[in-house]
Amino acid sequence: MKKIAVIPARYESTRFPGKPLADIHGKPMIWWVQNEARKVKQFDDVIVAADNEKVIEACNKYGMNAIMTSSEHKTHVERLHEVSQKIKADFYVCVCGDEPLTKHETMEQILPGNNENPNKFFVSSLMREFDDPAEALDPSNIKVVANEKNECLLLTRSMVPFPYKSLSFKFKKLVGIECYTRPALEFFANQPVGVLEKIEDVTLLRYVENFKPLRLVMTDAHQLGVDTPKDLERVKEILQCEGFDEK
C-alpha cells in the first residue's frame, strides 16, 4: 500500500507571515519537517503542499518534492484533499509544517496496520496526555475525549471531562499528525461546516459531528508549534542544545 506524507505549508499566516520559510540554522522551517519525514521508511514519498510560489522555489532549491495548492483553502484537510486529487495513494499522512521538532518516530506511530482497507473511510490522529492539568485551560490546546477503544467522542477547546466526582484521570490533547484515506478526504470536502466546528474552530469536528469514526493513537511525544517569532527562537535553542541533524 502506498503511503505518502503531506506537509501543508501555508505562507500567508496571520500571526507569522512567511512562516514556512522562516530561517532555522540556515534552512527554512519546512526543510526541517520534511527532512525528518524522509526518515520514515514506510513513506513512499514526502510532499510539501504549498500555496505560494516562494515556498515552491525554496523546495526546489533544497531538493524537496512540492506541489502548488489553492491559497483559498480554509483548513489543512481541504489542502490534503486537493493533493489526493493530484497524487494517488492509499493513505495520506498529514504532518504539520510548523512543528519542526517532530521526530520521525512520532510520525510512524500514526501509520495504519496492514489490515486497513484504503478504499474505505479511515481517519486517525495522535493524542497525548497533558503533563500539567493547567495546560488544559489553554484554549489553543484542543482537548479530546475518547472511549476505552480510543475512539473519539468529543473534541473541544474547553476543559473536559469535568472532574466532578473523580480526579483519577488525565486530560488528553490532540496532536497534529493525522492519517486519511481518499474516501475520508472526499467526505470532508463534500460536507458543510457543522455548528460545533464553526463555534469551536476545530477542523476534525466535521467528522465527529457526522458520527464518522475518528481513531486516536496515544503518544508521549511533545510537539512545539511555531505560531510566533518567539516560538521560532525557542525551537532554534532546542535544536542547538540537541545537536541538530542536517542529514
Secondary structure, 3 states (H helix, E strand, C coil): CCEEEEEEECCCCCCCCCHHHCEECCEEHHHHHHHHHCCCCCCCEEEEEECCHHHHHHHHHCCCEEEECCCCCCCHHHHHHHHHHHCCCCEEEEECCCCCCCCHHHHHCCCCCCCCCCCCCCEEEEEEECCCHHHHHCCCCCEEEECCCCEEEEEECCCCCCCCCCCCCCCEEEEEEEEECHHHHHHHHHCCCCHHHHHHCCCCHHHHCCCCCCEEEECCCCCCCCCCHHHHHHHHHHHHHHCCCCC
